[in-house]
């Protein structure tokens, strides 16, 4: 039984429309100047609320800034996209308050239900850390692992899924091999609901600089924080009516897997075939 309206979280409690519009404009300008960002397929977004399901790379920065900046600039205040976030970024002082004010909420089925009930769209990156911190040798992979919450959410809410495929952001931060192994060794999944330690080549450079040339540490920190100036392109794929597409499947678990195959398959195919430019 779905939760009552009174039991749902208030996804609008921290949202600041003026700040959102201001930052969306800045993010849009930055994305176009720095990443030469292009978003294709906006005409495919249905009129009713939908679940945007996106692949994640670039250490969780470039793709999110590009997409949310573009959606905010395009839709303005007439259509709000609620981003479901891992709990950790929301706890970071200043930064956590900032992303809450522009629409981020802690990921949960209840938060998504509340967003849909208010007529909002919802954006999820099911792969999270395991997708964002793929090694350099996997630029065109879409990695969701065993995460299927998005598929259950789409079925329970009865809303269309719009896959959002992105290429290019993988190179905005360079992730060395072995980060997942280190994450497992440190027990990140148990401690922080994450599977990969967020280490990039830039961060390793900061550590080396601190040891070998402490005087150059400020320069190394700036170099590690600023993303590489790569080209990023996203595309809204055709909406999928996952309820209709899987209505003949009676087993709930099998139905969830069928939704995952549809959505993940569409994303993986698009990411492998996409090219920059029109």
RAJO-V738317 format. One record per helix or strand of 3 or more residues. SS is the DSSP state (alpha for helix, beta for strand). FROM is the first residue (numbers start at 0). TO is the last residue. If there is no record, write none. Layout:
SS_FROM_TO ; SS_FROM_TO
This chain:
alpha_4_6 ; alpha_16_33 ; beta_37_39 ; alpha_41_43 ; beta_50_53 ; alpha_61_74 ; beta_80_84 ; alpha_86_90 ; alpha_94_100 ; beta_103_105 ; alpha_108_116 ; beta_120_123 ; alpha_127_131 ; alpha_148_156 ; beta_160_166 ; alpha_168_170 ; alpha_178_184 ; alpha_187_191 ; alpha_200_211 ; alpha_213_224 ; beta_232_235 ; alpha_241_244 ; alpha_251_272
